[in-house]
Amino acid sequence: CNSTNLFIVKDGEVWTSTGEYCLPGITRANIIQLCRDNNIAIFEKNYSIEEMYTADEVFVTGTFAGVIPVVEVDEKIIGEGKRRKITDHLYFLYKEKITTLYGG
């Protein structure tokens, strides 16, 4: 994830790192704010690779990527191996925000 920021979803909560070891991405900040604005539990905390392996969902964010689901990490299938509810919801919230701000 050298040009994106990583998020995981566990039990309905969205987790992202504290930001200590990643760039302060604009898209990352927008997703954090969208979570807060839409009552989606969001936590900035460091987590282990094992927690990522057992996540319900994983996604990355980036300026060019937007919100992209991650379905496999180190040959381990994440959740059901497809984009799921929270990632999908955040994808559409972000798309709506960008369309509203910049047209579409």
C-alpha positions as CSV (number, residue, x, y, z in Angstrom):
1,C,0.0,0.0,0.0
2,N,2.7,2.5,-1.0
3,S,0.1,4.9,-2.5
4,T,-3.0,3.9,-0.6
5,N,-4.3,3.7,3.0
6,L,-5.5,0.4,4.4
7,F,-8.8,-0.1,6.4
8,I,-10.2,-3.2,7.9
9,V,-13.8,-3.9,9.1
10,K,-14.4,-6.2,12.1
11,D,-17.8,-6.7,13.6
12,G,-19.2,-3.6,12.0
13,E,-16.3,-1.3,13.1
14,V,-14.0,0.3,10.6
15,W,-10.3,0.4,11.7
16,T,-7.4,2.3,10.2
17,S,-4.0,2.8,11.5
18,T,-3.2,5.8,13.8
19,G,-1.5,7.4,10.8
20,E,1.9,7.2,12.5
21,Y,3.4,5.0,9.7
22,C,1.4,6.3,6.7
23,L,1.0,9.4,4.7
24,P,-2.0,11.6,5.8
25,G,-4.1,10.8,2.7
26,I,-6.9,13.1,1.7
27,T,-9.1,10.2,0.7
28,R,-8.3,8.5,4.0
29,A,-9.4,11.7,5.9
30,N,-12.6,11.8,3.8
31,I,-13.5,8.2,4.6
32,I,-12.9,8.8,8.3
33,Q,-15.1,11.8,8.2
34,L,-17.8,10.0,6.1
35,C,-17.8,7.3,8.8
36,R,-18.3,9.8,11.5
37,D,-21.0,11.7,9.6
38,N,-22.9,8.5,8.9
39,N,-22.6,6.9,12.4
40,I,-20.2,4.1,11.2
41,A,-17.9,3.2,14.1
42,I,-14.4,4.3,13.1
43,F,-11.2,3.7,15.1
44,E,-7.7,4.9,14.4
45,K,-5.6,2.2,16.0
46,N,-2.8,0.0,15.0
47,Y,-3.7,-3.6,14.3
48,S,-1.8,-6.8,13.5
49,I,-1.6,-8.7,10.3
50,E,-3.5,-11.5,12.0
51,E,-6.4,-9.2,12.7
52,M,-6.4,-8.2,9.1
53,Y,-6.5,-11.9,8.0
54,T,-9.6,-12.4,10.2
55,A,-11.3,-9.2,9.2
56,D,-14.8,-9.2,7.7
57,E,-13.8,-6.7,5.1
58,V,-10.6,-5.0,4.0
59,F,-10.3,-2.0,1.6
60,V,-7.8,0.6,0.5
61,T,-8.3,4.3,-0.3
62,G,-6.3,6.6,-2.6
63,T,-6.7,9.6,-4.7
64,F,-6.9,7.7,-7.9
65,A,-8.4,4.5,-6.5
66,G,-11.2,6.0,-4.4
67,V,-12.4,3.0,-2.3
68,I,-11.2,-0.4,-3.5
69,P,-12.1,-3.7,-1.8
70,V,-9.3,-6.1,-0.9
71,V,-10.5,-9.7,-1.1
72,E,-7.2,-11.6,-0.5
73,V,-4.1,-10.9,1.5
74,D,-1.0,-13.2,1.5
75,E,-3.2,-15.8,-0.3
76,K,-5.7,-15.7,2.5
77,I,-9.3,-14.9,1.5
78,I,-10.8,-12.0,3.4
79,G,-14.3,-12.5,4.7
80,E,-16.4,-13.9,1.8
81,G,-13.8,-12.9,-0.8
82,K,-15.8,-10.0,-2.3
83,R,-16.8,-6.4,-1.6
84,R,-19.3,-6.4,1.3
85,K,-21.7,-4.1,3.0
86,I,-19.6,-1.5,4.7
87,T,-17.0,-1.2,1.9
88,D,-19.9,-0.9,-0.6
89,H,-21.6,1.8,1.5
90,L,-18.5,3.8,1.9
91,Y,-17.7,3.5,-1.8
92,F,-21.1,5.0,-2.7
93,L,-20.9,7.7,0.0
94,Y,-17.4,8.7,-1.3
95,K,-18.6,8.7,-4.9
96,E,-21.6,10.8,-4.0
97,K,-19.3,13.3,-2.2
98,I,-16.9,13.6,-5.0
99,T,-19.7,14.0,-7.6
100,T,-21.3,16.7,-5.5
101,L,-18.1,18.6,-5.1
102,Y,-16.6,18.2,-8.5
103,G,-19.5,17.2,-10.8
104,G,-19.8,14.1,-12.6
